[in-house]
Amino acid sequence: MKHIFIYNPAAGKDNRAAMDRLRKKMNTDYAHLLFEFYPTKAEKDATAFVRARCEAEPDESLRFYACGGDGTANEVLHGIVGFPHASMTCYPCGSGNDYVKYYGGADRFLDIDALIAARETPVDIMQIGDRYSLNVTNFGFDTAVARTMARVKHKKLIGGKHAYTTGIVKALFTSMKNEFTVSVDGELLTEGKSLLCTVSNGKYVGGAYCCAPHSVNDDGFLEICLVKPLSYPSFIRLISKYKNGEHLDDPRFKNIITYRRGKSVHVTAPDGFAYTLDGEIVESSDFTINILPHAIRFAVPASPRQSEETPSAPTKAPEDAKEEVVVG
């Protein structure tokens, strides 16, 4: 197997320091492995590079490591889709690492010894036209926040680590009611105005918000959470529960939240509408989100307890690990 680490050399100093440590570790402890590091040159370059390698080496087992945040992981995802000899995982040294929170958080994946030894398991992904999502596709309030973040992230005072807060504050004034229609497997969930909607394969969004606490990323279903318009006091009450993943079980939000599990979600909206796909803003007023069961293989390191009890145990039962990977 070849281990290929994808990283953005223009990322922040913390990311660069993490990559320096990783490179040193690989050269010292894993010189016997076939590995390489690829610095991306521009946006979407990771996808082009990964796809080209998959096409050029069809008989070689390739594992790609997305070294960064959710954006890097999404680019690597787009490169391996359709190539059964390729797999991926994350070395989460970026600013947003939502997908790996499904497995307990970044620390588990930053243990490079466990990551190199990780077993690969089939996981579901989402398809929206010619795009794919590993974690969450969302729209409404969340996308308004993301749009503001993209505009202010490099500005002093309101940008940087304050960008998400800035986005929320602006959305509270401009995006409490968003017009869109959502249908799940042919069932109309809403038409008119809503606060937000998340369509999830993972559990977390926005860095710390557990939007889909019941999600299972290999069960062949999407988790859809629709939130109706609500007052500011209700928003404040909801947001803390939403962050902790308690919003679906709180009876106070029974008439505010509509929750479904399904395989296909169709969305229509006025011109100029946009959704957020693993953090990337995509403009579209008519789109369909489909689940692709077991479409890729994702390497998950054993948890510390698993390592102590059964060092070589896979993260899934053996029969699950042998299932064929199919892309729809």
N, C-alpha and C positions, 0 to 999 in steps of 0.2 A: 504494500500500500504506500502511496505517496501522500505526504502531509503538506498541504499548501496553505500558507498563512497570508490572508489578504488584509492590508491595512492602508490607512490614509496618512501619508507622511505630513500632510498639512494640518492634521488635527492638533489639539491643544498639547501643552507640555506634559500633562499627566499621561495622555495617551502615548506620546513619544517615549516617555520614561518606562511605561509598562512594556512597550515593544522592545526597548533595549534590554530589559531584564529577561524577556521571553527569548530573544535571540541568543543571549548569553547562556541561558538554561538549555536550549536546544543544542547549541554547539558543544556544551560541556557534557551533558548527560545523555543526549540522543544522537550523537554523531553517527551511530550505526544505522539510523533510519534514513529513508529517502525523504528529505524535506526541503522546502524553499520558502522564501518570503517574497511577496509581490506588493510593491507600493503602487497604489492607484494613481492615475495621472489626471483624472477629471471625473465629473459626475457620470455615473453609469459605466465607467471603465471597468469596474469589478465584474459586472454582468458580462461584458464583452470578453474579458480575459477568461473568466471561468468557462463560458460556453465554448470558446475557441480551444481551451485545453481538453474539454470533454470530447469535442469532435476530433481532435488530433490524436487522442490516446484512448480509443474505444475498448481496448483490451486491458487497460490498466485500472486498478482500483484506486480511486482518487477521493481524498477527504479534504474538503475546503473549510478553513477556519475563518469565520468572520470576526476580525479583530477590530472592535469598535462598538457602536451601538446598534439600535434596531434598523437604522438606515443601511448600514453596511450589511447586516444580515439579510435584509430584503434584496439588496443587489446580488448577493451570492445566491440566494434562493432562485432569482430569475435566471441565473446561469445554469443551475443544475437540473431544473425541471425538464423531464423527458429523457434524462440520461441515467439509466439504472445502475451504471457502474460508478456513479458519483454520489457522495453524501456530503453533509455539512454539519457544522456545529458552531458554537460561539465562544470566543474568548472575549468576554464583555468588559472591555476597558473604555467604553464610550460614555457619553453623558446620559443616554437613555437605554436601559437594558430591560425593557418590559417583558419580552418573551421568556427569558430565563427565569423570571420570577415564578413562572408556572412550576418550575422544578425546585423552588426554594430560594433562588437568588443567585447573584453573581459569584459569590465566594466559591460555590461548588464548581463552577466552570473556570475560575481563575487558578485552580489547583491543576497545573499543567500535567503533573504525573497522572492524576485521575482522568484528565481529559484525553491524553494520548491513549490510555488504556480503555477508554469508554466504548461500550457496546452500542451499535446502531439500531435504532428502532423506527419502524414506519410511523409517520405522523401525517395528519391531514393538513391541507392548505386551502386557501380560498382563491377562486379565479374570478376576476372582474374584467371581461373583455380579453385583452391580451396581457393583462397584468395579474400579479399574484400577491397574496398576502399571507404571511406566516402567523401573525398575531391577532390584530384587530383592524377592522374597517369601520369607521364611524363618521357621523355627520350631524349637522345641527350646531349646537353650542360648542362642542369640542372642536369642530373644524374652524369656527370663528376664532377660538382661542389660538389654534395652530397658525392661522393666517396672521394674526397680530404678532405672535412669537417670531415668525419668519421675517417680519418687517423691522422688529426692534432688537433682535438678538445681538446685534453688534453696537448698539447704542449704549452710552453711559447711563447710569442710574436706573433706567427702565429696562435695560437689556441684560445680557449675560444670565446670571442665576436668578435675576428678577423677571426674566422674560415671560415665564409661565404665569406669574402673578399679574403682570401687566395685561396679558391676554385675557385672563379671567375678569379683571376689572372692566375692561372694555366690553367684553361679551355680556356682562351683566346689564349694560346700558343699551346694547344694540342687538342681542341675539337670544333673547328669552323666548321668542316665538319665531319658529322657522317653518316655512311652508314646504312640505313634502308628503308624498303618499308612499306607504310601505305595504307590500304584500309578501307573505311567507307561504311558500308552497301553494299559491293560489288563494290563500285567505287574506282578505283585506284587514290590516291591523289598524291603519289610521289614514285619514286624508284631511287636509287642512293644515293646522299648525301644531307643532310639537317642540319640546325643548331640545331633545337629542335622541339619537338612536345609535347603539353599538351592536355590531355583528362580530362575534368573537370566536376565535379558535383557542387563543390563550386566555389568560385571566385578567391581566393588568393593562392599564393604559395611562398615559400622562405621568409616568414615573412612579406613581404610588397608589393609583386608584383601582381597586379590585372590582371592575365593572361586570365581570362574569364569573362569580365564585363557583358556579356549578359546572363550568366548562371542562370537557375532557377532550384533549387534542388529537385523539385517535379513534373516536367513536362514530365518525361519519356524519356528525351533526354540527350545525352552526348554533350558537347561542345568541338570541336576539333580545335586546332589552330596549324598549321604547319608553321614553319619559315624556308625559304630556306637559303642556305649559303649567307653571305654578308660580305662586307668589314669592316674593323675596324671603319672607320668614320661612316658608315651606322649603325653599331652596337651601337655606342655611341648615335647616334640620336634616334635609336629605343628604347634603354633601358629605357630612361626617360619616353617615351610614354607608354611603356610596364608596367612600375611600376605604372603609373597613370590610367591604363586601357583605354588608348586612342589609342592604336595601331590598333584596328580593323576599326576605322573610319578615320584614317589619310591617305589621298590619296597618300602620298609619299611611303607608304608601300604596295600599291595595288599589285605590282608584286612580292613582297617578302613574303607576308603572304597568306596562303590558309586557309580559315575558313569553317567549316561544322558543321551541327548538325546531329546526327545519333544515332542509337541504338546499333551498334556493330562495333568495330574497330579491324582489324587484322593487326598484325605487324610481319614482318620477318626481320632478320638481321644476320650478320656473328656470328660465335661462339664467346663467351666471352661478348656478348652484355648484357646490364642490363637496367632495368627500375626502376623508383622510385615510390613507392606506399605509399601515405601519409607519405613521408619522409623515408620509409624503402627501401633499395636497394635490388632488386631481380634480379638474373642473369637468363636470358632466351633469346633465339634467335628466338623464335616463340611463340607468345601468342595472345590471343583474349580478348578484354575488352568488356563486355556486360553490359548494363544497366538493373538493377532490379528495376522496378517502385514500389514505396511505400513499400519497403522491410522491413523497420523498422519504429518505432515511436521514434521521437526525441522531447524532452521537450524544448520549447523555452519560456523564460520569457518575459512577456509583456514589451514593451519599456516604459520609464518614462511617455511619453505622453499618451500611452494606459492606463497606470495605473491610471492616473489622470482622464481621461475621462470615462473609463469603467473598473473599477478594476477587474471584473471577466471575461472580454471578452477574448475569445480564439484568438490565433494568426492566425487562419485560419477560414474561414466560417464554420458553424456547419456541413454542408453537406460534406465538405472535411474531417473533423475530424472523420466522421463516416465511411469513406471508409475502406474496408477490406484490411488488410496488407497481401501481397502475396510475397513469395520468389520463384523466378524462378529456 
